[in-house]
Structure formats: structure tokens, C-alpha cells
Amino acid sequence: MSPQRRRSALSKSLAGAGGLGLTSLLAGCAGEMENGFLPSTPEITNQTGRIITLWNGAWIAAIVVGVITWGLMLWCVAAYRKRKADNKLPVQTRANVPLELMYTIVPLLMVGVLFKFTAEAAWEITDNTAEADVHINVVGKQWSWDFNYVDDDVYDPGVQAYLTGEEGVEETLPTLYLPVGERVEFTLDSRDVIHSFWIPAFLYKEDVIPGITNTFQVIPQEEGMYQGKCAELCGEYHASMLFNVAVVSRDEYEARMQELRDEGYTGQIGVDEYSRDQVVRITEEHEEEDA
């Protein structure tokens, strides 16, 4: 093969590889763009689709308004710029009532429309009137989480994570188990300071405040392992306040509840009865018994 043909073949190969890579990149970006570049998909819970739609709609409205505003500004700059040899003073308009009414009423209508869709979505997301299938009490503490599975009368005490940077640390985090396809009602309490219970993939977080019990409901719709964290700066080891969320089948959920019973974690951990040090001691005692 002549050098010219080799160069031509190499160019075609590079072009094909580049085109394939660009196609893959655009396909990935299209999926992320469809979800508003949020760490979720519409199918993860019964509310993520609603939240993503609201988020994307707000951005589309903002982009449209921005394009129109900047377009009009640039058009005015170009159309009404000062020409050479034109030394006349432009006509001075002191008032234009129709124009002033327009740029007062139009923004009010826009804000009203955004408020309508936001209020409707917020109402649906925070509605707790439906009968829940599963009730879980989450207790925030410095710096971990306790999970009370109310219906099964068992609990899972969380111990502060030690972030070593090594592989496998995620497996040592407290893990919250949820049955897929069932309505879960969370009640949130704090043992010490203000925390915030956040599961990024669920696109929802709720404050955990001492002396105040907050509640929300959600239906996990996709099995898998998700990450959770505290979203409120709560002290020295705030970054260690991590947990996992395992959305599993009903059979796996029941098996986990039985494991907690077998390990002796029966009953419920109260908000006032235990400090974080006592929970650590309880966990260590159980581990010693198992050993």
C-alpha cells in the first residue's frame, strides 16, 4: 500500500472513531439534559418525574426570557447607535404608558405562572394524607443516623463513618432499607442539633430539627443502592454523616428485618433516651457478642 493510501485509510479510521466518540458523548449529554443534569431519573420515585419536569420548565422559561431580553438589548444597540455625521439629539421621550404597563404586567404574569406550577408540585410532593405501607423513624445525631423500623419494631443504630479514602468504606456506612413500590412515611427527629436528611437521587431533603418532628412520604420505584447524607452543617464531622439507601424487594426487606431481630436490635431507639456515645456502646456490645 502506498504512503498516500495509508494516510487516507488512517484519516478515515480516525474520523470514524472521532464520529463514534462524538455520537456517544452527545447521546450521554442528551440523557443528562433530559433529566436537567440532576442526579436522578423520573422513574426512581413517584415524585422525581414531577420535580425534574418543574426544574426543566423553569430553566426553559429563564432561557426564553434571557434570549428575548438580550436580543432586544442588542437590537437596540445596533439599530439606534450613533451614526457618523449625525449630531442631532435623539427625541426625548418622558413617558410611554403602554410600554411601562407592558413591562410591569408581563413580569407579574410570568411570576404568577411559575408560582402556580411550583405551588402545585410542592403541594403534591409534601402531601402526607395517603395511608403509608411502611413507617420509618429517622433520628439524626452527631454524626450519624439511627433508623427505627416502626412496623417491625426493630432498629438499626448508626455509627459515625470513618472516611479513610480506601475502597470498601461505603460498605461500612449505616444502610436504610426500603421496599420497592411501597409508600414509605418518614418521621424525622434530631437528638442534638439541626441536621438535614437528604437522598440526592430522590431529589428531596427535609430538615431534622431538635424538638420538631417533620414528616414526608415517598414511593421508591427502582431497586438499587443510593447514597444519603446530611445537608446541614452540623459540627466538626458533618462530612462523615453519610448513609446508604437500599431499595429492595419485599422479601429482601423482610429478611433484613429478621436479621435485625436475630442481632438483638428489637424495640425502638428514642430521641431522648440515648446519646450518640450510648448508641456507639450498644453497637460495640452487639459486635462483641457476635464475635
Secondary structure, DSSP 8 states (H G I E B T S, - for coil): --HHHHHHHHHHHHHHHHHHHHHHHHHHHHHHHHTTT-S--TTSBTTHHHHHHHHHHHHHHHHHHHHHHHHHHHHHHHHT---TT-----------HHHHHHHHHHHHHHHHHHHHHHHHHHHHHT---S--SEEEEEEEETTEEEEEETTTTEEE--------SSTTGGGGS-EEEEETTS-EEEEEEESSS-EEEEEGGGTEEEEEBTTB-EEEEE-B-S-EEEEEEE-S--STTGGG-EEEEEEE-HHHHHHHHHHHHHTT-BS---SSS--HHHHHHHHHHHHHHH-
